[in-house]
Amino acid sequence: MIPRLKKVQKIINPGLKKEKFLEEHNRLSPTNLKATIHLLSRFRIEKDSLFKDDTWSIDKLRMPFVNWLTSSDSKKGERK
């Protein structure tokens, strides 16, 4: 009998540092959804339950971040 190999889980987008997340988010976003480091810091404080460590996964955090940007007063006074 041939032993079966376990399928290795592929990491699509490993956790990024905050600065890299910001760079990637801004590259993918229209002008009205561009963010700053300050906004990311506020998002991290307000949505702490989304973070298990200090990594910023584009796959897991970008949509919650965009929803947070569009549904709150998070960018009030920061819009360009």
ZIURNOR-V660111 format. One record per helix or strand of 3 or more residues. SS is the DSSP state (~ for helix, > for strand). FROM is the first residue (numbers start at 1). TO is the last residue. If there is no record, write none. Layout:
<<SS;FROM;TO> <SS;FROM;TO>>
//
This chain:
<<~;18;28> <~;31;33> <~;37;46> <~;48;50> <~;58;71>>
//
